[in-house]
């Protein structure tokens, strides 16, 4: 038995919903127009109207024509591949900014393409089936209800993070490793990485506090300081909390197994 209690959305949540509905309406209009035009062109060619004459295109040796540029390009690519790999291996310290730029461009294009696809009717349907269970679970939490509906004071960032972060041993292990990895990733880019720490430090503090505030209340301040101070990013503050919470239980289990074997 499930009971869903609905209320008035907070002003910022209502504004996001209205903005999303307006965007989806624009995407639906554009999609319907494009699909309708393409259908009309194909239908016109089938009925002998001024559409695309598909019969003429079928008679062209398209595959053979594509071989003309493909064969030399593939040959050049095969021959140059070892050279390109060798240059990348030798010059990767000098090419790192260029690689990061290309990676950023690729991620940006991929993000925009995904956002455009998930704005269509088909994409929204798939996204709805994927996110609905997580959204309903989020709404059952006290923090989730307070952030979506206007039912009291807004939850703190730490309580909100605590509502969505895992609570099991393996889930906390993966999350802690990811937090420490992002924190130490600043060493990949000297000097600029320290500037990244200024933005990651409060986020790390919130995440570590949400994970381990019940076990080590002061650990979040350690996470904050080790991100702000230079040359201290190597300290695995999140993993320290995981070891404190689950380490004694694991050691006790191993001792019990050892005694049982004896």
Buried (B, 14 or more C-beta within 10 A) or exposed (E): EEEEEEEEBBEEBEEEEEEEEEEBEEBBEEBEEEEEEEEEBEEBBEEEEEBBEEEEEEEEEEEEEEEEEEEEEEEEEEEEEEEEEEEEEEEEEEEEEEEEEEEEEEEEEEEEEEEEBBBBEEBBEEBEEEEEEEEEEBBEBEBBBBBBBEEEEEBBBBBBBBBEEEEEEEEBBEBBBEBBEBBBBBEEBEEEBBEBBEEBBBBBBBBBBBBBBEEBEEBBBBBBBBBBEEEBBEBBBBBBBBBEBBEEEEEEEEEEEEEEEE
